Amino acid sequence: MTQKEYSEFNYLGKRPESTVQCETFKSTSSNIPESWDWREHNAVTNVKDQGQCGSCWSFSTTGALEGAYFVAHGDLKSFSEQQLVSCDNRKNGGKDMGCNGGLMDNAFTWIEKNNGLCLESDYPYTSGTTKSAGDCETTCSVVSDSDVTSFVDVKANSDDDMMNALNQQPVSIAIQADQKDFQLYKSGVFSGACGTQLDHGVLVVGYGTEDGGDYYLVKNSWGTTWGYDGYIKLGRGDEYNNGSGQCGMLMQASFPIV
């Protein structure tokens, strides 16, 4: 695909303006592990596939909620992206736009107002094939104690704050994902061309070092055939975009509290 075709295929670049105000996470420790991976602690569900729908924001949101719920209750559950895509939109009083984009902070706010989110098994994802948000169904029951009590933004352009936040739970981020090098990524620490024009929501689940290169471990929502089994290791350090992170990943990061 050309870069334009690739962006259109993955519905990149469609993000509403955020009007949400929340507190900023502050680092609490200078003594953090050299590496961390929430998958090893059973806090991350399998890689999912958003399909032909610009719903990356909902997958990043559920991933962060799944991690937060596990940290709070010791139980990993797979939450419904479809409920967010169908119900958290302007037609139903939300701020996101279904298959036409959204923001994770907006979705956290909707979950807070909805007193939680349903399980994916009770409200399965269909927009990847229908290419539309569909009607909001209200027959499923939200998971007990899955309501978001608050959420915080990680201080922008700070590796220390990001790694501290990741030692608490997985973190939602926005990145630029429309570059050819990103499209063709398969393995290793990604240090290819990638700017800061944020167009895609994903989930950071850890960090580490491989062959001398520091990285963040990022879960995407394009299925397991993309990247390294659905993941990418984004380069970590001040050299990426003048401290804004590889693909701008340190610019807009947040996570919920349940």
C-alpha atoms as one frame of an Amber mdcrd trajectory, in Angstrom:
protein
   0.000   0.000   0.000   0.997   3.610  -0.444   1.207   5.697   2.729  -2.163
   7.277   1.903  -3.792   3.880   1.300  -2.279   2.530   4.503  -3.631   5.460
   6.542  -7.088   5.092   5.043  -7.116   1.301   5.511  -6.340   1.676   9.227
  -8.466   4.820   9.679  -5.483   6.806  10.950  -5.583  10.489  11.755  -9.192
  10.836  12.891  -9.186  12.233  16.432 -11.727  14.601  18.046 -10.668  17.480
  20.231 -10.391  16.665  23.925 -12.172  18.841  26.479 -11.459  16.552  29.428
  -9.474  17.893  32.360  -7.778  15.544  34.794  -4.866  15.410  37.188  -1.303
  14.701  36.102   0.546  11.621  37.313   3.736  12.380  39.201   6.657   9.999
  39.601   6.802   8.508  43.069  10.017   6.517  42.943  13.503   6.720  41.494
  14.077   3.028  42.194  12.261   1.247  39.378  13.113  -2.090  37.734  15.330
  -2.115  34.635  12.564  -3.907  32.735   8.863  -4.614  33.132   6.259  -6.603
  31.186   2.628  -6.738  32.337   2.058  -9.808  30.178   4.234 -11.769  32.600
   1.861 -10.732  35.391  -1.260 -11.838  33.456  -2.578  -8.282  33.219  -2.860
  -8.121  29.412  -5.457  -9.820  27.200  -4.639 -11.325  23.810  -3.978  -8.997
  20.888  -7.251  -7.923  19.256  -8.076  -6.661  15.763 -10.022  -3.461  15.127
 -10.564  -4.387  11.454 -12.078  -1.865   9.058 -13.144   0.652  11.690 -11.335
   3.645  13.165 -11.828   2.336  16.684  -8.228   2.138  17.889  -9.152   4.489
  20.733 -11.621   1.935  22.130  -9.036  -0.875  22.085  -6.485   1.304  23.859
  -9.163   2.202  26.410 -10.241  -1.377  27.115  -6.614  -2.465  27.352  -5.923
   0.163  29.992  -9.143  -0.752  31.836  -8.246  -4.462  31.711  -4.883  -3.675
  33.270  -6.352  -1.372  35.903  -9.036  -3.923  36.804  -6.405  -6.640  37.181
  -4.255  -4.459  39.428  -7.267  -3.638  41.602  -8.912  -7.066  41.735  -6.349
  -9.647  40.608  -8.627 -10.867  37.818  -8.064 -10.385  34.082 -11.227  -9.706
  32.095 -11.690  -8.793  28.449 -13.860  -5.687  28.174 -16.114  -4.665  25.288
 -14.775  -2.330  22.617 -18.115  -2.528  20.832 -19.941  -0.965  23.756 -17.665
   2.060  23.498 -17.866   2.275  19.702 -21.676   1.967  19.652 -22.596   3.888
  22.785 -19.859   6.449  23.506 -20.682   8.766  20.635 -22.330  12.110  20.148
 -25.674  10.565  19.205 -25.808   9.001  22.670 -24.334  11.897  24.631 -20.696
  10.824  24.388 -17.756  12.697  22.879 -16.213  10.075  20.608 -17.081   9.233
  17.019 -17.408   5.451  16.657 -15.518   4.233  13.595 -14.435   7.793  12.828
 -12.053   8.170  15.757 -11.983   8.991  19.422  -9.840   9.728  22.456  -9.057
   7.495  25.390  -9.658  10.198  28.012 -13.126  10.780  26.558 -13.806   7.045
  26.778 -12.594   6.866  30.391 -15.075   9.637  31.183 -17.898   7.717  29.482
 -17.096   4.535  31.443 -17.151   6.583  34.645 -20.615   7.940  33.800 -21.814
   4.482  32.735 -20.639   2.952  36.026 -18.458   0.431  34.206 -18.159  -1.588
  31.022 -19.574  -4.913  29.826 -17.532  -7.993  29.027 -16.499  -8.530  25.426
 -18.231 -11.907  25.508 -21.516 -10.183  26.386 -21.127  -7.387  23.831 -18.826
  -8.746  21.075 -17.002  -6.623  18.538 -18.626  -6.391  15.094 -17.625  -2.987
  13.729 -14.436  -4.386  12.193 -16.543  -6.103   9.538 -19.645  -3.893   9.414
 -17.458  -0.747   9.199 -20.043   1.140  11.241 -20.668   1.875  14.903 -24.114
   0.281  14.959 -26.852   0.933  17.483 -26.146   1.116  21.206 -27.366  -2.032
  22.931 -28.283  -1.837  26.611 -28.978  -5.486  27.395 -25.546  -6.416  28.798
 -24.630  -5.846  32.432 -21.510  -3.889  33.319 -18.842  -5.771  35.253 -19.006
  -5.096  38.967 -16.312  -2.638  40.114 -15.239  -1.843  36.555 -16.346   1.777
  36.816 -13.559   4.334  36.399 -13.294   6.422  39.560 -10.697   8.760  38.042
  -7.962   8.849  35.455  -4.651  10.647  35.191  -2.451  11.960  32.408   1.224
  11.050  32.468   3.510  14.077  32.301   4.362  14.676  28.661   7.822  13.971
  27.261   9.139  12.223  30.356  10.630   8.729  30.244  10.938   8.689  34.041
   7.253   9.415  34.536   6.219   6.919  31.863   8.286   4.113  33.397   6.989
   4.951  36.864   3.426   4.859  35.546   4.084   1.517  33.852   5.185   0.074
  37.155   1.637   0.783  38.352  -0.338  -0.483  35.356  -0.547  -0.488  31.516
  -0.874   2.971  29.941  -2.875   4.285  26.982  -0.900   6.372  24.486  -1.295
   8.073  21.109   1.322   7.671  18.386   1.982   8.464  14.748   1.487   5.192
  12.893   1.234   6.167   9.226   4.901   5.819   8.288   6.203   3.064   5.999
   8.805   1.864   8.517   6.080   1.422  11.139   3.839  -0.393   8.656   6.571
  -2.916   7.833   7.860  -3.495  11.382   8.472  -7.134  12.295  10.943  -7.385
  15.174  13.632  -5.690  17.253  13.707  -2.183  18.692  12.005   0.167  16.244
  14.104   3.255  15.585  12.934   4.041  12.053  11.396   7.205  10.682   8.402
   8.180  12.785   7.176  11.656  13.718   4.760  13.195  16.202   1.577  13.720
  14.162  -0.536  11.602  16.502  -3.077   9.488  14.629  -3.442   6.162  16.467
  -4.282   4.912  19.976  -2.378   1.932  21.433  -1.344   0.490  24.820   2.066
   0.421  26.519   2.491  -2.721  28.625   6.162  -2.603  29.583   9.709  -1.558
  28.807  13.173  -3.098  28.606  16.416  -3.358  26.665  17.250  -5.559  23.673
  20.674  -5.796  22.022  21.698  -2.562  23.711  18.587  -0.655  22.633  16.091
   0.607  25.204  12.435   0.219  24.286   8.782   0.425  25.307   6.633  -2.635
  24.657   3.454  -1.546  22.857   0.332  -3.595  22.133  -1.401  -2.685  18.867
  -4.934  -3.561  17.688  -4.195  -4.793  14.170  -4.215  -8.512  14.962  -1.277
 -10.838  15.518  -0.093 -10.871  11.900   1.168  -7.289  12.161   4.486  -6.537
  13.847   5.896  -8.966  16.382   2.786 -11.035  17.168   0.791  -7.806  17.289
   3.354  -5.867  19.354   6.073  -3.328  18.632   9.116  -2.304  20.654   9.332
   1.468  20.287  12.742   3.012  20.930  13.107   4.631  24.362  15.284   7.636
  25.178  15.762  11.389  24.727  17.053  10.949  21.187  13.568  10.251  19.838
  11.780  13.369  18.593  13.640  15.631  21.026  12.254  13.798  24.041   8.672
  13.413  22.786   9.232   9.691  22.355   9.419   7.432  19.330   6.326   8.135
  17.177   5.380  10.805  19.768   4.403   8.171  22.332   5.258  10.355  25.334
   3.035  13.251  24.272  -0.438  12.022  25.283  -0.456   9.182  27.812  -3.064
   8.364  30.440  -4.516   5.550  32.523  -7.692   4.914  34.545  -8.179   4.132
  38.208 -10.925   1.648  39.164
